[in-house]
Amino acid sequence: MPGEAPIPKPAPAQAKEQEEGRYPWWKVLCLTGVDLFSSLGYQPGIALLAAGLLSPLANLALFLFAVLAVYPVYRRVAEESPHGEGSIGLLTHLLPGWRGKVLVLVVLGFMATDFIVTITLSAADAAVHLIANPLAPSWLEGQQVGLTLLLIALLGLVFYLGFREAIGLAVPLSLGYLLLNALTLGAALPHLSLEALEGWWTRLLQAYPAPEAMVLATFLAFPKLALGLSGYETGVAVMPLIRGRPEDDPQKPLGRIRETHKLLLAAALIMGGFLVAAGTATTLLIPEEAWRSEEVSGRAISYLAHRYLGEGFGTVYDLFSIAILWFAGASAMAGLLTIVPRYLPRFGMAPEWARRQRLLVLFFTGVAFAVTLLFRASVEAQAAAYATGVLVVMTSSALAAYLLAQREQNPHQKLYGGLTLLFLYVLVANILERPDGIKIAAFFIAATLLVSLTSRALRSFELRVETFVLDEVAEGLAARIKAQESPVHLIAHRPRSRPDYAAKERRVRGSAHLPAKEPVYFVEVYIPDPSEFKTKAKVWGIDHPDHQVFRILGAAAPNTLAAFLLYLRDRTGKVPHIYFEWPEEGPLHAAIEFLLFGEGDVPTLTHEVLRRAEPNPQKRPRVHVEG
C-alpha cells in the first residue's frame, strides 16, 4: 500500500487552537492531586496501624520508592502514551493476541478495584472526618455506613446528571488541602522534643537491636503503606490536558511529554515529603494507645490539626478533607467511565449498554454500595484492596516499560527489569500481609472476565469492521465491478502460501454453473490478530491476467467477508454473490475456531452475519456453498 504522507506541523494559529482546553502542568497536577493528595486524609493513620513505630522509616522508604522506582517507570510510560493511553494502552500494543488481551482484562479488573475502592474508601473517610469533628451533631454518631452510602449516592447523582471534571475546582481544593496539611505539620513538628525522639529510637532499638533487622523490617513494612502511591496512572491518563509547545508534533508532542515529566516528579516529591513529615509527627506526637481510636484511625493529621491549631482550624481542615475525598471519588468515577468504553467495547468484551454513561453510573454506584456494605464502611478494612489495585496497575506500568526497552534493545533494559521485580516484590508482600485485598480484587477480575467473554460471544455476529481502506489496485477492481454489466461473483479462498486459483475457479464454476464469460473475483481474509474484535480493514488488490484477488486484513473471516460484501453492494449498487466450498471441520470444532481464531464454519457464519446485518432478503448479498 502507498505510504502515508507525513503530518505537517501546525501553523501558529492552528497551534493556538489546538492548545485551547489545555492547562499548565501544575494545574493538571492539582487534578490528579485530588486522588494522590487526598490519601493524606487516611494514609498516616493506616500507617500507624500497619507499621507501628516503623511508620517514619517506612514512609521514608515509600518516598524513595516513589522517586527512584515509580517516577522512572511512569516517565517512560508518558513518553510512549502522550495521548493518555497509559500502561493499559501500551500493553495492548506490546502483547498482541489472546495472552495480551487476558493480561489486559486482569489489569483492568485490578484497575476497577482501585477506582471502586477509591470511591468507597474516600467516602468512608470523609464520613469519619464529619462524624469525628467536635462540632458535628451527636445524632451522627454510629452513622458511618449511612453517611458513606449518602456520599456515594450523591456522587452517582452528580455523574448521572452529567458531571464533568473541572480543573477550576481541583486547583483550589488541592492547593488548599496541601496548605492546610503544611500548616498542621508545621505547627506539630516543633512540639517534637529531644526526649520524644530518644524514646522512640530506644523503643525501635529494643524491637530491632541489629541495624540489619531494622532495615529488613522497614523493607517489609513499607509495602503496607502503598496507599500513598495512588494517582500516578491518572497523571498519565490526563496527559492530553497538559499544555505543550506550539511547535509540538501532534503524533509525538515532546513539549507535552516534558511537562508531564515535571508533573510526575513534582507529585513524587510533594507527596513523599508530606508522608515522611506526617509519619514522623503522627508516630511521635499521638499516644500509642490512641492509634486505634475513632479520633485517630483514618484521620491522624486531622487529630493533630485539632490538637495544635484549635477546633476552628481543625473544622476547616475537616471540611477540606471531606471535599477533596469526595472529589477523589469523582476522579475515580470519571476514570471508570473513561476506561470501560475505551477498551472493553474495542475488544468486543462489553455489552452495548456499556456505551451509555448513565447506565454505567448506576452500575458502578451499585457496586460501590455493595463494597461499602461488605466492609461496613471501614477505612482500614478497605486499605488492603485499595493498595492491591494500585500496586497491580503500577506493576503493569513497570512491565510495559520493560517490554518497551526489550523491544527497542534499550541499554536500560536491565534497569526496567529490576524495577519490575521490585514492583512485584512490593505487590506480593502487600498481598501476603493482607490477603483481603486480593480477595476483593479477584471478585472484580472474575466479574470482568465473565462479562467480557460472555459479551464477546454474544457480539460475535456483528460486522466487526469499522471501515475499508483500499489500495490503488483494489480501487481499480472495485471500479471495474461497478462498470461491468454482469453480476458480481466472488469466490472465497483460504489464504495459501501457493494458491491454485485456476483449480478453485474450475471447481466453483462447474458446481455453480457460472458462465465462462462472466468474471469472478477471489477474496481472501488474513487474520493477523484473532483476539482483536474490530478493525479498520486494509484491502490489497491483485490484477493478474488470469485472476483478480482482493486480499483483506481483518479480525475474523466470516465477519470481514460479510462486511466486504455489504461494502461492495453499497459502492457498486449491485448485490454480490459469494461462493464457498464446504469445510471439513465438525460443528463443535468450528464454533471454537470461530470464537478464538476468527475462522470455523465460514460459509454458515458469513450468512448468519449477513442475515443479522441486513434484514431485507432482497438487499442481502447471496451466499452459495458448493461441493
Residue pairs with C-beta under 8 A, 6 or more apart in sequence:
1 469
1 471
1 538
1 540
2 471
2 472
7 249
7 250
7 251
9 247
9 249
10 18
10 246
10 250
12 246
15 246
15 247
15 248
16 246
18 250
19 243
19 244
19 246
21 241
22 240
22 241
22 242
22 243
22 244
23 167
23 241
23 242
23 243
24 242
24 243
24 259
25 242
25 243
25 259
25 260
25 262
25 263
25 266
26 263
26 266
27 167
27 170
27 171
28 167
28 235
28 238
28 241
28 242
28 263
29 174
29 235
29 263
29 266
29 267
30 167
30 170
30 171
30 173
30 174
30 175
31 165
31 167
31 170
31 174
31 238
31 241
31 331
32 231
32 232
32 234
32 235
32 238
32 263
32 267
32 331
33 170
33 174
33 178
33 231
33 267
34 170
34 173
34 174
34 324
34 327
34 328
34 330
34 331
35 118
35 230
35 231
35 234
35 328
35 331
35 332
36 230
36 231
36 232
36 234
36 235
36 267
36 271
37 174
37 177
37 178
37 231
37 270
37 271
37 274
37 324
38 122
38 177
38 321
38 324
38 325
38 327
38 328
39 227
39 228
39 230
39 231
39 271
40 177
40 181
40 228
40 274
40 275
40 278
40 301
41 122
41 125
41 126
41 129
41 298
41 299
41 301
41 302
41 321
41 324
41 325
42 121
42 125
42 128
42 227
42 298
42 299
42 379
42 383
43 225
43 227
43 228
43 275
43 278
44 55
44 275
44 278
44 279
44 282
44 300
44 301
45 282
45 291
45 296
45 297
45 298
45 299
45 300
45 379
46 225
46 227
46 297
46 298
46 379
46 380
46 383
47 55
47 58
47 59
47 224
47 225
47 279
47 282
48 55
48 282
48 283
48 286
48 291
48 296
48 300
49 291
49 292
49 297
49 380
50 58
50 221
50 224
50 225
50 383
51 58
51 221
51 222
51 224
51 225
53 200
53 203
53 204
53 207
53 283
54 204
54 214
54 217
54 218
54 221
55 225
55 279
55 282
55 283
56 276
56 279
56 280
56 283
56 284
57 214
57 218
57 221
58 218
58 221
58 222
58 224
58 225
58 279
59 222
59 225
59 228
59 275
59 276
59 278
59 279
59 280
60 218
60 276
60 279
61 218
61 219
61 221
61 222
62 222
62 225
62 226
62 228
62 229
62 272
62 275
63 268
63 272
63 273
63 275
63 276
64 272
65 222
65 229
65 422
65 426
66 228
66 229
66 268
66 271
66 272
67 265
67 268
67 269
67 272
69 398
69 419
69 422
69 423
70 229
70 232
70 268
70 394
71 264
71 265
71 268
72 401
72 415
72 419
73 394
73 397
73 398
73 401
73 416
73 419
73 423
74 232
74 233
74 235
74 236
74 264
74 397
75 261
75 264
75 265
76 401
76 404
76 405
76 416
77 86
77 87
77 90
77 236
77 397
77 400
77 401
78 236
78 239
78 257
78 260
78 261
78 264
79 257
80 90
80 400
80 404
81 87
81 89
81 90
81 236
81 239
82 239
82 240
82 252
82 253
82 256
82 257
82 260
83 239
83 240
84 236
84 237
84 238
84 239
84 240
86 233
86 236
86 237
86 397
87 107
87 233
87 236
87 393
87 396
87 397
87 399
87 400
88 104
88 107
88 108
88 111
88 339
88 343
88 396
90 400
90 403
90 404
91 100
91 103
91 104
91 107
91 396
91 399
91 400
91 403
92 100
92 101
92 104
92 343
94 100
94 400
94 403
94 404
94 407
95 103
95 104
95 403
96 528
96 529
96 531
97 529
97 530
97 531
98 530
98 531
98 596
100 531
101 347
101 531
102 449
103 396
104 343
104 347
105 347
105 349
105 445
105 448
105 449
105 452
106 445
106 448
106 449
107 392
107 393
107 396
108 339
108 343
108 344
108 448
109 441
109 444
109 445
109 446
109 447
109 448
109 449
110 388
110 389
110 392
110 393
110 396
110 441
110 444
110 445
111 233
111 335
111 339
111 389
111 392
111 393
112 336
112 389
112 444
112 448
113 385
113 386
113 388
113 389
113 392
113 440
113 441
113 444
114 230
114 332
114 386
114 389
114 390
114 392
114 393
115 332
115 333
115 335
115 336
115 339
115 389
116 332
116 336
116 364
116 367
116 368
116 371
116 444
117 371
117 382
117 385
117 386
117 389
117 440
118 230
118 328
118 329
118 331
118 332
118 386
119 152
119 155
119 329
119 332
119 333
119 364
119 368
120 148
120 152
120 368
120 371
120 372
120 375
120 377
120 382
121 379
121 382
121 383
121 386
122 325
122 326
122 328
122 329
122 332
123 148
123 151
123 152
123 155
123 325
123 326
123 329
123 368
123 372
123 377
124 144
124 148
124 298
124 372
124 375
124 377
124 378
124 379
124 382
125 298
125 299
125 321
125 325
125 379
126 148
126 151
126 321
126 322
126 325
126 326
127 143
127 144
127 147
127 148
127 151
127 377
128 144
128 294
128 297
128 298
128 299
128 379
129 298
129 299
129 302
129 318
129 321
129 322
129 325
130 136
130 140
130 147
130 318
130 322
131 140
131 141
131 143
131 144
131 147
131 294
132 294
132 295
132 299
132 302
132 318
133 314
133 315
133 318
134 306
134 311
134 314
134 315
135 311
135 315
140 147
144 377
145 372
145 373
145 376
145 377
147 377
148 372
148 377
149 369
149 372
149 373
149 377
151 326
151 329
152 329
152 365
152 368
152 369
152 372
153 365
153 369
154 326
155 326
155 329
155 330
155 333
155 365
156 333
156 361
156 362
156 364
156 365
156 368
158 330
159 330
159 333
159 334
159 337
159 357
159 361
160 358
160 361
160 362
163 330
163 333
163 334
165 330
165 331
165 334
167 241
169 327
170 327
173 320
173 323
173 324
173 327
174 324
176 320
177 320
177 321
177 324
178 270
178 274
180 305
180 316
180 317
180 320
181 274
181 278
181 301
182 274
183 309
183 313
184 301
184 304
184 305
184 308
184 309
184 317
185 274
185 277
185 278
185 281
185 301
185 304
187 304
187 308
187 309
188 281
188 285
188 304
188 307
188 308
189 277
189 280
189 281
191 285
191 308
192 280
192 281
192 284
192 285
196 284
196 285
197 284
200 283
200 284
204 214
207 217
208 214
208 217
220 429
222 426
223 387
223 391
223 425
223 426
223 427
223 429
223 430
223 433
224 387
224 429
224 430
224 433
224 434
225 275
226 387
226 390
226 391
226 426
226 430
227 383
227 386
227 387
227 390
228 271
228 275
229 390
229 391
229 394
230 386
230 390
231 267
231 271
232 264
232 267
232 394
232 397
233 393
233 394
233 397
234 331
234 335
235 260
235 263
235 264
235 267
236 260
236 264
236 397
237 335
237 338
239 256
239 260
242 256
242 259
242 260
242 263
243 256
243 259
244 253
244 254
244 255
244 256
244 257
244 258
244 259
245 253
245 254
245 255
245 256
247 255
248 254
248 255
248 256
278 300
278 301
281 301
281 304
282 296
282 300
282 301
282 303
282 304
285 304
285 307
286 296
286 300
286 303
286 304
290 296
290 303
291 297
295 303
296 303
297 379
297 380
298 379
298 380
299 318
299 321
301 317
302 314
302 317
302 318
302 321
305 313
305 314
305 317
305 318
306 313
306 314
306 317
309 317
333 361
333 364
336 360
336 364
337 357
337 360
337 361
337 364
340 350
340 354
340 360
341 350
341 354
341 355
341 360
344 350
344 354
344 452
344 455
345 354
345 355
346 533
346 534
347 452
347 456
347 531
347 532
347 533
348 455
348 456
348 459
348 460
348 462
348 464
348 533
348 534
349 451
349 452
349 453
349 455
349 456
349 533
350 451
350 452
350 455
351 451
351 455
351 458
353 359
353 360
354 360
371 382
371 440
374 440
375 381
375 382
381 436
383 434
384 430
384 434
384 435
384 436
384 437
385 436
385 437
385 439
385 440
385 441
386 437
387 430
387 434
387 437
388 427
388 430
388 431
388 434
388 437
388 438
388 440
388 441
389 437
389 441
391 423
391 426
391 427
391 430
392 427
392 441
394 423
395 420
395 423
395 424
395 427
398 416
398 419
398 420
398 422
398 423
399 420
401 416
401 419
401 420
402 413
402 416
402 417
402 419
402 420
404 410
404 416
405 412
405 413
405 415
405 416
405 417
406 413
410 416
430 437
431 437
431 438
456 533
456 595
457 595
459 533
460 556
460 559
460 594
460 595
461 559
461 605
461 608
461 609
461 612
462 559
462 609
462 612
462 613
463 559
463 562
463 563
463 566
463 609
463 613
464 533
464 534
464 535
464 554
464 555
464 556
464 559
464 560
464 563
465 534
465 535
465 536
465 537
465 554
465 555
465 559
465 560
465 563
465 564
466 534
466 535
466 536
466 537
467 536
467 537
468 536
468 537
468 538
468 539
468 552
468 563
468 564
468 567
469 536
469 537
469 538
469 539
470 478
470 539
470 541
471 538
471 539
471 540
471 541
472 541
473 540
473 541
473 542
473 543
474 539
474 540
474 541
474 550
475 541
476 541
476 543
477 521
477 541
477 543
477 548
477 550
478 568
478 571
478 572
481 488
481 521
481 568
481 572
481 574
482 571
482 572
482 573
482 574
484 519
486 517
486 518
486 519
487 518
487 574
487 576
487 577
488 521
488 568
488 572
488 574
488 575
488 576
488 577
489 514
489 518
489 519
489 520
489 521
489 576
489 577
489 579
490 520
490 521
490 522
490 523
490 550
490 565
490 568
490 576
490 577
490 578
490 579
491 504
491 505
491 508
491 520
491 521
491 522
491 523
491 578
491 579
492 522
492 523
492 524
492 561
492 578
492 579
492 580
492 602
492 603
492 606
493 499
493 501
493 504
493 522
493 523
493 524
493 549
494 524
495 524
495 525
495 526
495 551
499 524
501 522
501 546
501 547
501 549
502 546
502 547
504 522
505 520
505 547
507 581
507 626
507 627
508 514
508 520
508 579
508 581
508 626
509 516
509 520
511 626
511 627
512 579
512 624
512 626
514 520
519 548
520 548
521 548
521 549
521 550
522 547
522 548
522 549
522 550
523 549
523 550
523 552
523 561
523 564
523 578
524 549
524 550
524 551
524 552
525 552
525 554
525 557
525 560
525 561
526 551
526 552
526 553
526 554
527 553
527 554
527 555
527 556
527 557
527 597
527 598
527 599
528 553
529 555
530 555
530 556
530 596
530 597
530 598
532 555
533 555
534 555
535 553
535 554
535 555
537 552
537 553
537 554
537 555
537 560
537 563
537 564
538 552
538 553
539 550
539 551
539 552
539 553
539 564
540 550
540 551
540 552
541 548
541 549
541 550
541 551
542 548
542 549
542 551
550 564
552 560
552 564
554 560
554 563
554 598
555 598
556 594
556 598
556 599
557 598
557 599
557 602
557 606
558 594
558 598
558 599
558 600
558 602
558 605
558 606
558 608
558 609
559 598
559 605
559 609
561 578
561 602
561 606
562 606
562 609
562 610
562 613
562 621
563 609
563 613
565 576
565 578
565 610
565 621
566 610
566 613
566 614
566 621
568 574
568 576
568 621
569 575
569 576
569 619
569 621
575 619
575 620
575 621
575 622
576 621
576 622
577 621
577 622
577 624
578 606
578 621
578 622
578 623
578 624
579 624
579 625
579 626
580 602
580 603
580 606
580 623
580 624
580 625
580 626
581 625
581 626
581 627
582 603
582 625
582 626
582 627
583 590
583 600
583 601
583 602
583 603
585 593
585 600
585 601
587 601
589 600
590 600
590 601
591 600
591 601
592 600
593 599
593 600
594 600
594 601
594 605
603 623
603 625
606 623
607 623
610 620
610 621
610 623
611 620
614 620
614 621
